[in-house]
Every structure is written in C-alpha cells, then in structure tokens.
C-alpha cells in the first residue's frame, strides 16, 4: 500500500463544513455596514423634503400677503436672501421701505441649514446677500427711519431736504427685489430653492 504524504482524503459526497464563529461575525459586521450606509442615504434623500416644505410655505405666504396688500391698499416687498427671506412695506410718509417684524407670517424666515436660494428677474440671475450681510443695511434703514421722523417733528421743514436725501440712499440699499403691489400686480420672478452640492431644487415662478 502506498500513502502519498500531504494528500488529504476527499470528503464523502454531500458532506459540508460549517461556518466558524469568526466568519459569522465578519458577515454580521458587513451586513451592519451596508444597512448603515443605506439608512444614511435615505436620510439625505428624506431631508430634501425640507426644500419642498420651504417652497410650499413661501408660495402660501406670498399668496396671503398679496391678498392683504390688495385689501389694505399698501405696497409690500419681498427681500430674498441666500439663506432666507423677509417682507417689507413701503412707508410713503418716510419714502422708504420698512421691515414688517410684527407678524409671525412676515417675520424673517431662515432656511434650514444646507439650503440656499437663487433669484432671477427678467431672465437674469440677481446677486443676493446672506442675512448677515444685509444686517447692517437693515439696521441702518430702521435707524434712518426713526431719525428722519424725529428730525421732521422737532426741527421742522428746514431739515426735510437732508432727511429725504438720507432716506433716499437707504431706500436704494435695501429695496426688496420682488414687489407685491396693492393693485394686485407682482414682479415677475423665478426663485429656486436647492440644497448645497446637489442638483435637486424647487422653483417658484411669479408673474404679473
């Protein structure tokens, strides 16, 4: 009888070796990683619902403000920023735009983190600032309005020219891009809300 060293006898047909504990643990870890990646991916997609929610909310607010503008006979403006938006009303006495910060509906609205806005007027994209960049101009507008009214009351007609010049320059700085007029007209615009580093977006299109 000849025995070849190193040669293992063949297993009988139908015999199977089971998984070791280490192999089972490796499989469980791999499955866990795959499930984690899938969950994260679904989470990213789910957060894009924020875009839809913000777009629908802004559309509803614009429609509501438009109705109030017609009923109250006052002109309202919508100031679009990269990371949010706010409404302003035109003060004919002071001859400039003022913040509407006494109503939850028209208060400043900041977009959720990661979302941004882009604005087109007459098929041309408009450069817009962040809310932080606009803070100085908005604060200056409010203070100018107060000083203008006090100067007119205390000093009289002599300072009207100076006050008008001041409010005129401020008006140019913080004029909202979208006008919602008491006549029912609205500035034609295209507004896109999107997420950073993605192509997914919602569009709002306004026409007169």
Phi, psi and omega per residue, in radians:
X1 nan 2.325 -3.132
X2 -1.915 2.280 3.099
X3 -2.047 2.094 3.089
X4 -1.433 2.097 3.136
X5 -1.194 2.474 3.108
X6 1.473 -0.118 -3.135
X7 -1.647 2.088 -3.124
X8 -1.506 2.408 3.107
X9 -1.141 2.489 3.137
X10 -1.197 2.549 3.122
X11 -1.337 2.529 3.086
X12 -1.021 2.593 3.134
X13 -1.026 2.288 3.119
X14 1.651 -0.091 3.120
X15 -1.451 2.423 -3.116
X16 -2.314 2.485 3.045
X17 -1.637 2.454 -3.127
X18 -1.408 2.937 3.086
X19 -1.311 2.504 3.041
X20 -1.414 2.904 -3.138
X21 -1.081 -0.684 -3.139
X22 -1.115 -0.736 3.126
X23 -1.089 -0.725 3.110
X24 -1.102 -0.726 3.125
X25 -1.113 -0.714 3.113
X26 -1.081 -0.754 3.126
X27 -1.093 -0.739 3.138
X28 -1.108 -0.728 3.121
X29 -1.104 -0.755 3.138
X30 -1.083 -0.785 3.121
X31 -1.070 -0.712 3.117
X32 -1.084 -0.714 3.123
X33 -1.123 -0.767 -3.141
X34 -1.071 -0.759 3.131
X35 -1.137 -0.652 3.121
X36 -1.123 -0.785 3.117
X37 -1.081 -0.743 3.134
X38 -1.107 -0.700 3.130
X39 -1.147 -0.747 3.111
X40 -1.087 -0.718 3.133
X41 -1.106 -0.749 3.119
X42 -1.135 -0.593 3.118
X43 -1.145 -0.728 3.114
X44 -1.094 -0.771 3.123
X45 -1.122 -0.694 -3.123
X46 -1.111 -0.657 -3.127
X47 -1.160 -0.335 3.076
X48 -1.165 -0.204 2.995
X49 -1.098 -0.412 3.069
X50 -1.012 -0.674 -3.128
X51 -1.087 -0.829 3.136
X52 -1.093 -0.759 -3.134
X53 -1.076 -0.771 -3.127
X54 -1.165 -0.694 3.136
X55 -1.132 -0.769 -3.133
X56 -1.178 -0.656 3.116
X57 -1.127 -0.806 -3.132
X58 -1.090 -0.708 3.103
X59 -1.049 -0.779 -3.133
X60 -1.142 -0.700 -3.139
X61 -1.164 -0.736 3.116
X62 -1.045 -0.756 3.133
X63 -1.109 -0.702 3.127
X64 -1.173 -0.779 3.134
X65 -1.108 -0.661 3.117
X66 -1.071 -0.741 3.105
X67 -1.123 -0.777 -3.139
X68 -1.149 -0.631 3.108
X69 -1.055 -0.742 3.125
X70 -1.209 -0.743 -3.102
X71 -1.173 -0.709 -3.074
X72 -1.593 -0.143 3.104
X73 1.144 0.696 3.118
X74 -2.291 2.604 -3.129
X75 -1.552 2.365 -3.105
X76 -2.189 2.537 3.120
X77 -2.116 2.635 3.094
X78 -1.989 2.051 3.124
X79 -1.695 1.983 -3.128
X80 -1.608 2.298 3.060
X81 -2.113 2.904 -3.120
X82 -1.067 -0.638 -3.026
X83 -2.019 0.286 3.130
X84 2.996 -2.880 3.138
X85 -2.796 2.809 3.088
X86 -2.662 2.814 -3.117
X87 -1.884 2.595 3.120
X88 -2.341 2.685 3.068
X89 -2.074 2.622 -3.119
X90 -1.569 2.145 3.103
X91 -1.660 1.886 -3.081
X92 -1.234 -0.494 3.116
X93 -1.187 -0.804 3.128
X94 -1.489 -0.231 3.135
X95 1.038 0.788 3.026
X96 -2.840 2.988 -3.084
X97 -1.482 2.450 3.127
X98 -2.159 2.651 3.117
X99 -1.202 2.535 3.013
X100 -1.840 1.480 -3.031
X101 -1.986 0.436 3.129
X102 -2.003 0.329 -3.102
X103 -2.501 2.249 -3.131
X104 -1.026 -0.583 -3.091
X105 -1.197 -0.668 -3.056
X106 -1.796 0.023 3.077
X107 -1.095 2.870 3.090
X108 -0.988 2.313 3.141
X109 -2.078 2.048 3.105
X110 -1.633 2.377 3.103
X111 -1.274 2.653 3.034
X112 -1.014 2.656 -3.104
X113 -1.008 2.350 3.132
X114 1.721 -0.246 3.106
X115 -1.677 2.667 3.134
X116 -2.566 2.817 3.134
X117 -2.035 2.598 2.980
X118 -2.356 2.513 -2.999
X119 -2.246 2.371 3.043
X120 -2.113 2.324 3.018
X121 -2.183 2.198 -3.117
X122 0.927 0.821 3.086
X123 1.095 0.366 3.131
X124 -2.216 2.210 -3.139
X125 -1.241 2.355 -3.099
X126 -1.743 2.405 3.062
X127 -1.329 2.171 -3.129
X128 -2.146 2.645 -3.109
X129 -1.660 2.948 2.943
X130 -1.417 2.938 3.127
X131 -1.120 -0.648 3.125
X132 -1.100 -0.697 3.133
X133 -1.180 -0.496 -3.131
X134 -1.517 -0.194 -3.040
X135 -0.990 -0.785 -3.091
X136 -1.097 -0.754 -3.136
X137 -1.150 -0.723 -3.130
X138 -1.163 -0.717 3.102
X139 -1.128 -0.698 3.133
X140 -1.140 -0.622 3.127
X141 -1.128 -0.761 -3.125
X142 -1.151 -0.784 -3.126
X143 -1.173 -0.619 3.117
X144 -1.135 -0.665 3.131
X145 -1.108 -0.763 -3.125
X146 -1.159 -0.801 -3.114
X147 -1.175 -0.600 3.138
X148 -1.134 -0.760 -3.123
X149 -1.187 -0.694 -3.141
X150 -1.208 -0.665 3.133
X151 -1.112 -0.713 -3.127
X152 -1.173 -0.623 -3.091
X153 -1.344 -0.769 -3.007
X154 -1.466 -0.698 -2.995
X155 -1.715 -0.562 3.077
X156 1.799 -2.790 -2.974
X157 -1.164 -0.440 -3.035
X158 -1.074 -0.528 -3.090
X159 -1.651 0.111 -3.114
X160 -1.083 -0.681 -3.116
X161 -1.105 -0.787 3.127
X162 -1.121 -0.757 -3.122
X163 -1.109 -0.743 3.140
X164 -1.109 -0.682 3.129
X165 -1.134 -0.706 -3.133
X166 -1.148 -0.848 -3.121
X167 -1.177 -0.494 3.117
X168 -1.141 -0.759 -3.132
X169 -1.182 -0.656 3.121
X170 -1.171 -0.695 -3.129
X171 -1.027 -0.687 3.138
X172 -1.170 -0.566 -3.085
X173 -1.252 -0.671 -2.984
X174 -2.097 0.468 3.083
X175 -1.165 2.194 3.111
X176 -1.127 2.662 -3.079
X177 -1.389 -0.540 -3.066
X178 -1.957 2.151 -3.122
X179 -1.730 2.274 3.047
X180 -2.025 1.731 -2.959
X181 -1.568 2.708 -3.135
X182 -1.146 -0.313 3.107
X183 -1.303 -0.175 -3.098
X184 1.744 -0.133 3.126
X185 -1.390 2.649 3.077
X186 -2.416 2.480 -3.124
X187 -1.086 2.311 3.045
X188 -1.105 2.356 -3.114
X189 -2.728 2.837 2.957
X190 -2.310 2.147 -3.094
X191 -2.098 2.297 3.125
X192 -2.079 2.304 3.056
X193 -1.970 2.151 -3.058
X194 -2.456 2.993 3.082
X195 -1.792 2.497 3.134
X196 -0.956 2.398 3.029
X197 1.091 0.458 3.025
X198 -2.376 2.838 3.107
X199 -1.688 -0.040 -3.096
X200 -1.327 2.288 -3.127
X201 -2.727 2.792 2.979
X202 -2.009 2.512 -3.120
X203 -2.015 2.394 2.967
X204 -1.996 2.218 -3.118
X205 -2.105 2.150 3.121
X206 -1.960 2.497 3.128
X207 -2.424 2.690 -3.116
X208 -1.335 nan nan
